[in-house]
Amino acid sequence: MIRTANLDRSAVERVVRDIVRQRLGFDTPQRPEVVVNISARHMHITQEDLERLFGPGARLTVFRELYQEGQFASEQTVTIIGPRHRTLSNIRILGPTRKANQIELSFTDGIAMGIDLPVRMSGDIAGTPGCIVLGPKGHIEMKQGVIRALRHVHMNEREAAAYGVGDGDMMNLHVDSDCALTLEGIVARVDPAMKCEIHLDTDEGNAAHLTSARGVELYKA
């Protein structure tokens, strides 16, 4: 007799699903390589406010290409001032420019800044805290847009199908390291222009000791 009472339900479901596919002759999509990157504190900015901070006609210049095609860390950095006049310097701007300003910090950054960071999906900034942003040519006052980004995984439709998930579904990530950790509540963000990449903030990456990981496993919650 096989005892399953102590088995993780999602693990049992994965095994059963794979057996059914094999027995019925279904093609099992090849799961993509899982890339996990730590997303350090950064800013997204509009072209209008970029010029306010760096001068008329300013453009973002590439410091380093990111994993997703067309996205990059720029050479431009800013300083932010929180409500208690605490500051964080060298906040790198990511490109290309966007339709709204947004700053993503870790929980630890929020404590240092005196900001009670809400956990939000990127772009969901209504009602969030703001801050003052300083550049070499000027400053702006953001009324909202400072968040702790909800952990998420980018993937295209083919990759999502391989994991049996759709846009907005929740996934889990197990990190096998000397400080092994399972991170739950990773939101699948499905977009045809994307490829499989998990974004964690610095607190999450450090907690799992991601830099020493022997392997990772991504699966549907």
MIDOSE-1310 file (N, C-alpha, C; in nm, 2 decimals, decimal comma, always signed):
residues 221
mirt	+0,09/-0,12/+0,00/+0,00/+0,00/+0,00/+0,09/+0,12/+0,00; +0,06/+0,22/-0,09/+0,13/+0,34/-0,09/+0,07/+0,45/-0,01; +0,14/+0,51/+0,08/+0,09/+0,61/+0,17/+0,12/+0,75/+0,12; +0,02/+0,83/+0,09/+0,04/+0,96/+0,03/+0,00/+1,07/+0,12
anld	-0,04/+1,04/+0,25/-0,09/+1,15/+0,33/+0,01/+1,26/+0,36; +0,14/+1,22/+0,36/+0,24/+1,32/+0,39/+0,30/+1,39/+0,27; +0,26/+1,34/+0,15/+0,31/+1,40/+0,02/+0,25/+1,54/-0,01; +0,33/+1,62/-0,06/+0,28/+1,75/-0,11/+0,18/+1,74/-0,22
rsav	+0,07/+1,80/-0,21/-0,04/+1,78/-0,30/+0,00/+1,82/-0,44; +0,07/+1,93/-0,45/+0,11/+1,98/-0,59/+0,21/+1,88/-0,65; +0,29/+1,81/-0,57/+0,39/+1,71/-0,62/+0,31/+1,59/-0,68; +0,21/+1,55/-0,60/+0,12/+1,43/-0,64/+0,05/+1,47/-0,77
ervv	+0,00/+1,59/-0,78/-0,07/+1,63/-0,90/+0,02/+1,63/-1,03; +0,15/+1,68/-1,01/+0,24/+1,68/-1,12/+0,27/+1,54/-1,17; +0,29/+1,44/-1,07/+0,32/+1,30/-1,11/+0,20/+1,24/-1,18; +0,08/+1,26/-1,13/-0,04/+1,21/-1,20/-0,06/+1,27/-1,33
rdiv	-0,04/+1,40/-1,35/-0,05/+1,46/-1,48/+0,05/+1,41/-1,58; +0,17/+1,38/-1,54/+0,27/+1,33/-1,63/+0,24/+1,19/-1,67; +0,19/+1,11/-1,58/+0,15/+0,97/-1,61/+0,04/+0,96/-1,71; -0,06/+1,05/-1,69/-0,18/+1,05/-1,78/-0,14/+1,09/-1,92
rqrl	-0,05/+1,19/-1,93/+0,00/+1,23/-2,06/+0,07/+1,12/-2,13; +0,15/+1,05/-2,05/+0,23/+0,94/-2,11/+0,14/+0,83/-2,16; +0,04/+0,79/-2,07/-0,05/+0,68/-2,11/-0,14/+0,71/-2,23; -0,18/+0,84/-2,24/-0,27/+0,87/-2,35/-0,20/+0,92/-2,47
gfdt	-0,07/+0,93/-2,46/+0,01/+0,96/-2,58/+0,02/+1,11/-2,60; -0,02/+1,19/-2,50/-0,01/+1,34/-2,52/+0,14/+1,38/-2,52; +0,17/+1,49/-2,60/+0,30/+1,54/-2,60/+0,32/+1,63/-2,48; +0,42/+1,61/-2,41/+0,45/+1,69/-2,29/+0,55/+1,80/-2,33
pqrp	+0,50/+1,93/-2,33/+0,59/+2,04/-2,37/+0,72/+2,04/-2,29; +0,83/+2,07/-2,36/+0,96/+2,07/-2,29/+0,96/+2,20/-2,20; +0,99/+2,18/-2,07/+1,00/+2,29/-1,98/+1,13/+2,37/-2,01; +1,12/+2,50/-2,01/+1,24/+2,58/-2,04/+1,33/+2,59/-1,92
evvv	+1,45/+2,63/-1,95/+1,55/+2,65/-1,84/+1,50/+2,76/-1,75; +1,51/+2,74/-1,62/+1,46/+2,84/-1,52/+1,58/+2,93/-1,49; +1,56/+3,06/-1,53/+1,66/+3,16/-1,49/+1,60/+3,24/-1,38; +1,68/+3,26/-1,27/+1,64/+3,33/-1,16/+1,73/+3,45/-1,14
nisa	+1,68/+3,57/-1,14/+1,77/+3,69/-1,12/+1,72/+3,77/-1,01; +1,81/+3,83/-0,94/+1,78/+3,92/-0,83/+1,77/+4,06/-0,89; +1,65/+4,12/-0,86/+1,62/+4,25/-0,91/+1,65/+4,35/-0,80; +1,77/+4,42/-0,81/+1,81/+4,51/-0,71/+1,72/+4,64/-0,72
rhmh	+1,73/+4,72/-0,62/+1,65/+4,85/-0,62/+1,67/+4,92/-0,75; +1,57/+4,98/-0,81/+1,58/+5,05/-0,94/+1,46/+5,14/-0,96; +1,47/+5,21/-1,07/+1,36/+5,31/-1,10/+1,32/+5,29/-1,25; +1,19/+5,30/-1,28/+1,14/+5,32/-1,41/+1,10/+5,46/-1,43
itqe	+1,12/+5,52/-1,54/+1,09/+5,67/-1,55/+1,03/+5,70/-1,69; +0,96/+5,81/-1,69/+0,90/+5,87/-1,81/+1,01/+5,95/-1,88; +0,99/+5,97/-2,01/+1,08/+6,06/-2,08/+1,08/+6,20/-2,03; +0,96/+6,25/-2,00/+0,94/+6,38/-1,95/+1,02/+6,41/-1,82
dler	+1,01/+6,31/-1,73/+1,08/+6,33/-1,60/+1,23/+6,30/-1,61; +1,27/+6,22/-1,71/+1,41/+6,19/-1,73/+1,47/+6,33/-1,77; +1,41/+6,40/-1,85/+1,46/+6,53/-1,90/+1,46/+6,63/-1,78; +1,37/+6,62/-1,69/+1,37/+6,71/-1,57/+1,49/+6,68/-1,49
lfgp	+1,52/+6,56/-1,47/+1,63/+6,52/-1,39/+1,77/+6,53/-1,45; +1,78/+6,51/-1,58/+1,91/+6,50/-1,65/+1,93/+6,61/-1,76; +1,82/+6,69/-1,78/+1,84/+6,80/-1,87/+1,76/+6,78/-2,00; +1,72/+6,88/-2,07/+1,65/+6,87/-2,20/+1,72/+6,78/-2,30
garl	+1,64/+6,70/-2,36/+1,70/+6,61/-2,46/+1,77/+6,49/-2,41; +1,77/+6,47/-2,28/+1,84/+6,35/-2,22/+1,78/+6,22/-2,27; +1,87/+6,12/-2,28/+1,83/+5,99/-2,33/+1,90/+5,89/-2,24; +1,83/+5,77/-2,21/+1,90/+5,67/-2,13/+2,00/+5,60/-2,22
tvfr	+2,12/+5,58/-2,16/+2,23/+5,51/-2,23/+2,25/+5,38/-2,16; +2,29/+5,28/-2,24/+2,30/+5,14/-2,19/+2,43/+5,12/-2,10; +2,41/+5,07/-1,98/+2,52/+5,03/-1,89/+2,54/+4,88/-1,91; +2,42/+4,81/-1,91/+2,43/+4,66/-1,92/+2,29/+4,61/-1,97
elyq	+2,30/+4,52/-2,07/+2,18/+4,46/-2,12/+2,12/+4,37/-2,02; +1,99/+4,36/-2,01/+1,92/+4,27/-1,92/+1,88/+4,14/-1,99; +1,83/+4,05/-1,92/+1,79/+3,92/-1,98/+1,68/+3,92/-2,08; +1,58/+4,01/-2,06/+1,47/+4,03/-2,15/+1,52/+4,12/-2,26
egqf	+1,49/+4,08/-2,39/+1,53/+4,15/-2,50/+1,48/+4,29/-2,50; +1,57/+4,39/-2,53/+1,53/+4,53/-2,54/+1,53/+4,60/-2,40; +1,55/+4,53/-2,29/+1,56/+4,60/-2,16/+1,70/+4,61/-2,11; +1,73/+4,71/-2,04/+1,87/+4,74/-2,00/+1,87/+4,82/-1,87
aseq	+1,98/+4,80/-1,80/+2,02/+4,89/-1,69/+2,10/+5,01/-1,75; +2,05/+5,13/-1,72/+2,11/+5,24/-1,78/+2,23/+5,30/-1,70; +2,31/+5,38/-1,76/+2,42/+5,45/-1,69/+2,37/+5,55/-1,59; +2,24/+5,60/-1,61/+2,19/+5,70/-1,53/+2,14/+5,65/-1,39
tvti	+2,18/+5,72/-1,29/+2,13/+5,69/-1,15/+2,08/+5,81/-1,08; +2,00/+5,79/-0,98/+1,94/+5,90/-0,90/+1,95/+5,87/-0,75; +1,92/+5,98/-0,68/+1,91/+5,97/-0,53/+1,77/+5,99/-0,49; +1,72/+5,91/-0,40/+1,58/+5,94/-0,35/+1,58/+5,98/-0,21
igpr	+1,48/+6,06/-0,17/+1,46/+6,11/-0,03/+1,33/+6,07/+0,01; +1,32/+6,00/+0,13/+1,20/+5,95/+0,19/+1,13/+6,06/+0,28; +1,02/+6,02/+0,34/+0,94/+6,11/+0,42/+1,01/+6,15/+0,55; +1,11/+6,08/+0,59/+1,19/+6,12/+0,71/+1,32/+6,18/+0,67
hrtl	+1,33/+6,22/+0,55/+1,46/+6,28/+0,50/+1,57/+6,19/+0,49; +1,54/+6,06/+0,49/+1,65/+5,96/+0,47/+1,67/+5,94/+0,32; +1,79/+5,91/+0,28/+1,82/+5,90/+0,14/+1,88/+5,76/+0,10; +1,86/+5,73/-0,02/+1,93/+5,62/-0,09/+1,99/+5,67/-0,22
snir	+2,12/+5,65/-0,24/+2,18/+5,70/-0,36/+2,21/+5,58/-0,46; +2,25/+5,62/-0,58/+2,28/+5,53/-0,68/+2,17/+5,43/-0,72; +2,05/+5,48/-0,72/+1,93/+5,40/-0,77/+1,94/+5,40/-0,92; +1,96/+5,29/-0,98/+1,98/+5,28/-1,13/+1,85/+5,28/-1,20
ilgp	+1,84/+5,36/-1,31/+1,72/+5,36/-1,39/+1,73/+5,25/-1,49; +1,62/+5,18/-1,51/+1,61/+5,08/-1,61/+1,54/+5,13/-1,74; +1,59/+5,09/-1,85/+1,53/+5,13/-1,98/+1,46/+5,02/-2,05; +1,38/+5,06/-2,15/+1,35/+5,19/-2,20/+1,26/+5,27/-2,11
trka	+1,23/+5,40/-2,14/+1,14/+5,48/-2,06/+1,00/+5,42/-2,07; +0,92/+5,46/-1,97/+0,79/+5,40/-1,95/+0,68/+5,52/-1,95; +0,56/+5,47/-1,93/+0,45/+5,57/-1,93/+0,43/+5,63/-1,79; +0,49/+5,57/-1,68/+0,47/+5,61/-1,55/+0,60/+5,59/-1,47
nqie	+0,62/+5,67/-1,37/+0,74/+5,65/-1,28/+0,71/+5,54/-1,18; +0,81/+5,47/-1,15/+0,80/+5,36/-1,04/+0,94/+5,33/-0,99; +0,94/+5,32/-0,85/+1,06/+5,28/-0,79/+1,04/+5,15/-0,71; +1,13/+5,05/-0,73/+1,11/+4,92/-0,66/+1,23/+4,90/-0,56
lsft	+1,19/+4,88/-0,44/+1,28/+4,87/-0,33/+1,26/+4,74/-0,26; +1,35/+4,69/-0,18/+1,33/+4,57/-0,10/+1,27/+4,62/+0,04; +1,23/+4,52/+0,11/+1,17/+4,55/+0,24/+1,27/+4,62/+0,33; +1,40/+4,57/+0,33/+1,50/+4,63/+0,41/+1,53/+4,78/+0,36
dgia	+1,52/+4,80/+0,23/+1,53/+4,94/+0,19/+1,42/+5,03/+0,25; +1,30/+4,97/+0,25/+1,19/+5,05/+0,30/+1,20/+5,08/+0,45; +1,26/+4,99/+0,52/+1,28/+5,02/+0,67/+1,39/+5,13/+0,68; +1,49/+5,12/+0,60/+1,60/+5,23/+0,60/+1,55/+5,36/+0,56
mgid	+1,45/+5,36/+0,47/+1,39/+5,49/+0,42/+1,28/+5,54/+0,50; +1,23/+5,46/+0,59/+1,11/+5,50/+0,67/+0,98/+5,50/+0,59; +0,98/+5,41/+0,49/+0,86/+5,39/+0,40/+0,80/+5,26/+0,42; +0,67/+5,26/+0,45/+0,59/+5,13/+0,46/+0,56/+5,08/+0,32
lpvr	+0,64/+5,00/+0,27/+0,63/+4,96/+0,13/+0,51/+4,86/+0,11; +0,42/+4,89/+0,02/+0,32/+4,79/-0,02/+0,37/+4,69/-0,12; +0,33/+4,57/-0,11/+0,37/+4,47/-0,21/+0,28/+4,47/-0,33; +0,32/+4,51/-0,44/+0,24/+4,53/-0,56/+0,30/+4,47/-0,69
msgd	+0,21/+4,44/-0,78/+0,26/+4,40/-0,91/+0,31/+4,53/-0,98; +0,41/+4,52/-1,06/+0,47/+4,63/-1,13/+0,35/+4,70/-1,21; +0,34/+4,83/-1,20/+0,24/+4,90/-1,27/+0,12/+4,93/-1,19; +0,10/+4,86/-1,08/-0,01/+4,88/-0,99/+0,03/+4,97/-0,88
iagt	+0,03/+5,10/-0,90/+0,09/+5,20/-0,81/-0,02/+5,29/-0,75; -0,14/+5,28/-0,78/-0,25/+5,37/-0,72/-0,24/+5,36/-0,57; -0,24/+5,47/-0,50/-0,24/+5,48/-0,36/-0,11/+5,44/-0,29; +0,00/+5,42/-0,36/+0,12/+5,38/-0,30/+0,20/+5,51/-0,25
pgci	+0,30/+5,49/-0,17/+0,38/+5,61/-0,12/+0,46/+5,67/-0,24; +0,51/+5,79/-0,21/+0,59/+5,86/-0,30/+0,73/+5,90/-0,24; +0,81/+5,98/-0,31/+0,93/+6,02/-0,26/+0,98/+6,14/-0,35; +1,09/+6,20/-0,31/+1,16/+6,30/-0,39/+1,27/+6,23/-0,46
vlgp	+1,29/+6,26/-0,59/+1,39/+6,20/-0,67/+1,49/+6,31/-0,72; +1,62/+6,30/-0,69/+1,72/+6,40/-0,73/+1,80/+6,35/-0,85; +1,82/+6,43/-0,94/+1,91/+6,40/-1,05/+2,01/+6,52/-1,06; +2,11/+6,51/-1,16/+2,21/+6,61/-1,17/+2,16/+6,75/-1,22
kghi	+2,04/+6,75/-1,28/+1,99/+6,88/-1,34/+1,86/+6,92/-1,27; +1,81/+6,85/-1,18/+1,69/+6,89/-1,12/+1,63/+6,78/-1,03; +1,50/+6,80/-0,99/+1,44/+6,70/-0,90/+1,29/+6,69/-0,94; +1,23/+6,58/-0,90/+1,08/+6,56/-0,91/+1,03/+6,51/-0,78
emkq	+0,90/+6,54/-0,76/+0,84/+6,48/-0,64/+0,73/+6,38/-0,69; +0,76/+6,25/-0,66/+0,67/+6,15/-0,70/+0,56/+6,14/-0,59; +0,43/+6,15/-0,63/+0,32/+6,15/-0,54/+0,29/+6,00/-0,50; +0,33/+5,91/-0,59/+0,31/+5,77/-0,57/+0,40/+5,69/-0,65
gvir	+0,41/+5,56/-0,63/+0,49/+5,47/-0,72/+0,61/+5,40/-0,66; +0,62/+5,41/-0,52/+0,73/+5,34/-0,45/+0,67/+5,21/-0,39; +0,72/+5,10/-0,44/+0,67/+4,97/-0,40/+0,77/+4,87/-0,37; +0,73/+4,76/-0,31/+0,81/+4,63/-0,31/+0,74/+4,54/-0,41
alrh	+0,82/+4,51/-0,52/+0,76/+4,43/-0,63/+0,72/+4,29/-0,58; +0,60/+4,25/-0,62/+0,55/+4,11/-0,59/+0,64/+4,02/-0,67; +0,69/+3,91/-0,61/+0,77/+3,82/-0,68/+0,70/+3,76/-0,80; +0,76/+3,74/-0,91/+0,69/+3,70/-1,03/+0,79/+3,63/-1,13
vhmn	+0,73/+3,56/-1,23/+0,80/+3,50/-1,33/+0,75/+3,54/-1,47; +0,84/+3,59/-1,55/+0,80/+3,62/-1,69/+0,81/+3,49/-1,77; +0,72/+3,48/-1,87/+0,72/+3,37/-1,96/+0,63/+3,39/-2,08; +0,66/+3,33/-2,19/+0,57/+3,34/-2,30/+0,47/+3,22/-2,30
erea	+0,38/+3,22/-2,40/+0,27/+3,13/-2,40/+0,32/+2,98/-2,40; +0,42/+2,95/-2,48/+0,47/+2,82/-2,49/+0,53/+2,77/-2,36; +0,60/+2,86/-2,30/+0,66/+2,82/-2,17/+0,55/+2,81/-2,06; +0,45/+2,89/-2,06/+0,34/+2,88/-1,97/+0,27/+2,75/-1,99
aayg	+0,25/+2,71/-2,11/+0,18/+2,58/-2,14/+0,26/+2,46/-2,08; +0,40/+2,47/-2,09/+0,48/+2,37/-2,04/+0,46/+2,35/-1,89; +0,43/+2,46/-1,82/+0,41/+2,45/-1,68/+0,26/+2,44/-1,64; +0,18/+2,44/-1,74/+0,03/+2,43/-1,71/-0,03/+2,55/-1,64
vgdg	+0,02/+2,67/-1,67/-0,02/+2,79/-1,60/-0,07/+2,89/-1,71; -0,15/+2,99/-1,66/-0,19/+3,10/-1,74/-0,15/+3,23/-1,67; -0,17/+3,34/-1,74/-0,14/+3,47/-1,68/-0,21/+3,49/-1,55; -0,13/+3,53/-1,45/-0,19/+3,56/-1,32/-0,19/+3,44/-1,22
dmmn	-0,16/+3,32/-1,27/-0,16/+3,20/-1,19/-0,04/+3,21/-1,09; -0,06/+3,14/-0,98/+0,05/+3,14/-0,88/+0,14/+3,01/-0,89; +0,27/+3,03/-0,87/+0,37/+2,93/-0,88/+0,46/+2,93/-0,75; +0,53/+2,83/-0,73/+0,63/+2,82/-0,62/+0,77/+2,79/-0,68
lhvd	+0,86/+2,84/-0,60/+1,00/+2,81/-0,64/+1,08/+2,76/-0,52; +1,14/+2,64/-0,55/+1,22/+2,58/-0,44/+1,37/+2,60/-0,48; +1,44/+2,66/-0,39/+1,59/+2,69/-0,41/+1,67/+2,59/-0,33; +1,75/+2,51/-0,39/+1,83/+2,41/-0,32/+1,97/+2,47/-0,30
sdca	+1,99/+2,52/-0,17/+2,12/+2,58/-0,14/+2,15/+2,54/+0,01; +2,26/+2,59/+0,06/+2,29/+2,56/+0,20/+2,19/+2,64/+0,29; +2,10/+2,72/+0,24/+1,99/+2,78/+0,31/+1,87/+2,76/+0,23; +1,83/+2,63/+0,21/+1,73/+2,59/+0,12/+1,59/+2,66/+0,16
ltle	+1,52/+2,70/+0,06/+1,40/+2,78/+0,08/+1,30/+2,76/-0,03; +1,17/+2,75/+0,00/+1,06/+2,75/-0,10/+0,99/+2,88/-0,09; +0,99/+2,95/-0,20/+0,92/+3,08/-0,21/+0,78/+3,05/-0,28; +0,68/+3,09/-0,21/+0,54/+3,07/-0,26/+0,49/+3,20/-0,32
giva	+0,38/+3,19/-0,39/+0,31/+3,31/-0,44/+0,39/+3,39/-0,55; +0,45/+3,31/-0,64/+0,52/+3,38/-0,75/+0,42/+3,39/-0,87; +0,39/+3,51/-0,91/+0,29/+3,53/-1,01/+0,34/+3,51/-1,15; +0,27/+3,43/-1,23/+0,30/+3,41/-1,37/+0,26/+3,53/-1,45
rvdp	+0,35/+3,59/-1,52/+0,32/+3,70/-1,61/+0,35/+3,66/-1,75; +0,24/+3,63/-1,83/+0,26/+3,57/-1,96/+0,25/+3,67/-2,07; +0,35/+3,68/-2,15/+0,36/+3,78/-2,26/+0,44/+3,72/-2,37; +0,39/+3,73/-2,49/+0,46/+3,67/-2,61/+0,60/+3,72/-2,63
amkc	+0,63/+3,84/-2,58/+0,76/+3,90/-2,60/+0,86/+3,85/-2,50; +0,82/+3,78/-2,40/+0,91/+3,75/-2,28/+0,96/+3,60/-2,29; +1,07/+3,58/-2,21/+1,12/+3,44/-2,20/+1,13/+3,41/-2,05; +1,14/+3,29/-2,01/+1,12/+3,25/-1,87/+1,23/+3,31/-1,78
eihl	+1,19/+3,39/-1,69/+1,28/+3,45/-1,60/+1,21/+3,49/-1,47; +1,26/+3,45/-1,36/+1,20/+3,48/-1,23/+1,27/+3,60/-1,17; +1,19/+3,69/-1,12/+1,25/+3,81/-1,05/+1,22/+3,80/-0,90; +1,33/+3,80/-0,82/+1,33/+3,82/-0,68/+1,39/+3,94/-0,64
dtde	+1,36/+4,00/-0,52/+1,43/+4,12/-0,47/+1,55/+4,07/-0,39; +1,63/+4,17/-0,35/+1,76/+4,13/-0,28/+1,73/+4,06/-0,15; +1,63/+4,09/-0,07/+1,60/+4,02/+0,05/+1,57/+3,88/+0,02; +1,48/+3,85/-0,08/+1,44/+3,71/-0,11/+1,56/+3,63/-0,16
gnaa	+1,64/+3,69/-0,24/+1,76/+3,62/-0,29/+1,86/+3,59/-0,18; +1,88/+3,69/-0,09/+1,97/+3,66/+0,02/+1,92/+3,56/+0,11; +1,79/+3,56/+0,14/+1,73/+3,46/+0,24/+1,75/+3,32/+0,19; +1,74/+3,30/+0,05/+1,76/+3,17/+0,00/+1,91/+3,14/-0,04
hlts	+2,00/+3,23/-0,01/+2,14/+3,22/-0,05/+2,15/+3,18/-0,20; +2,08/+3,25/-0,28/+2,07/+3,22/-0,42/+2,20/+3,20/-0,50; +2,30/+3,28/-0,46/+2,43/+3,28/-0,53/+2,50/+3,15/-0,51; +2,46/+3,07/-0,40/+2,52/+2,94/-0,38/+2,43/+2,82/-0,42
argv	+2,32/+2,85/-0,48/+2,22/+2,75/-0,51/+2,28/+2,64/-0,60; +2,24/+2,51/-0,56/+2,28/+2,40/-0,64/+2,18/+2,37/-0,75; +2,06/+2,42/-0,74/+1,96/+2,41/-0,84/+1,83/+2,47/-0,79; +1,73/+2,49/-0,88/+1,60/+2,55/-0,85/+1,49/+2,46/-0,92
elyk	+1,37/+2,47/-0,86/+1,26/+2,40/-0,92/+1,14/+2,49/-0,92; +1,08/+2,52/-1,03/+0,97/+2,60/-1,05/+0,85/+2,51/-1,08; +0,74/+2,53/-1,01/+0,62/+2,45/-1,03/+0,49/+2,52/-0,99; +0,38/+2,48/-1,05/+0,25/+2,54/-1,03/+0,21/+2,52/-0,88
a	+0,15/+2,62/-0,82/+0,11/+2,61/-0,68/-0,01/+2,52/-0,67
